[in-house]
Amino acid sequence: MQNRLQSELYASIATLDQLKKMFDHGVVDIRSYQRESEALVYEVRNYIKELRQFGVDIQSFLDGEMLSRDFPEALRMLNVSSIQSTLPEGMSEEEYYDFIGLAVLDVATANSSKGLMGLAELIVEVVRKIPQLKSVSYNDVIQAVNMVAEHGLIPGIRTLRCGVKVVELRPLELRRDQSDVINLAASKGFTSIEEVMMRLKWSEDHARQVLGSLVEAGMAVADRRFSTGGRYWFPGLRARDESESGQNPM
């Protein structure tokens, strides 16, 4: 079992390194690269976790297999060589991710009425909640989000068709037309009746009905200042600095 895990870990790191080189040379598009690299990073971290449970010294394995020499890009992405040095004194790796996971759950609970939240914004909020952890990385929070999702506490990370990554904070049974509107609003945090009608080729009645259903679900807020134009904000898709800049719906 241990030998199989070591072989699979080696293969995954090699694949990740090759993927990064292909992306750098323009062979792989950015969406495919993001999707596949995140899956590989998650896979590698799981192998590392299992091997540590067998008592394997991961740094010794990396050094013995010359992985730092042969696959430097992958090791930089994974940051596995420095994980032990960043752990707070007296805290194991499992306790480290459990601690981040609790912060993820706190942020998810506080924002659950929004239905979803941009992954980048959630990461910022989680890091702000745990200032005592000085070196929390983007991937650390993603791993903690996935861990919380695996325990069934939140649905987890979802990639919209436009490429924007969001975290579902509560189970969402979205119809296709509702997903189309969220996808349309994802990059800027809002949309309007006119934009929905033009971009999705819908009638005004259908645009109003779908936007209204998202308001009822708590995912969108109608802006009264745009009563004639019908602008709708999606709080879960808006960054904190934007939401505090005076652009809030009245």
Salt bridges, closest charged atoms under 4 A:
GLU8 OE2 - ARG4 NH1 2.81
ASP17 OD2 - LYS21 NZ 3.21
ASP24 OD1 - LYS20 NZ 2.96
GLU38 OE1 - LYS165 NZ 3.44
ASP70 OD1 - ARG69 NE 2.79
GLU73 OE1 - LYS20 NZ 3.79
GLU73 OE2 - ARG76 NH2 2.95
GLU93 OE1 - ARG52 NH1 1.96
GLU125 OE2 - ARG128 NH1 3.11
GLU125 OE2 - ARG240 NE 2.68
GLU168 OE2 - ARG158 NH1 2.75
ASP177 OD1 - ARG175 NE 3.08
ASP177 OD2 - HIS206 NE2 3.54
ASP180 OD1 - ARG161 NH2 2.66
ASP180 OD1 - ARG176 NE 3.27
GLU195 OE2 - LYS188 NZ 3.00
GLU195 OE2 - ARG199 NH1 3.60
GLU204 OE2 - ARG208 NE 2.92
ASP223 OD2 - ARG225 NH2 3.35
GLU242 OE2 - ARG238 NE 3.87
GLU244 OE2 - ARG240 NH1 2.92
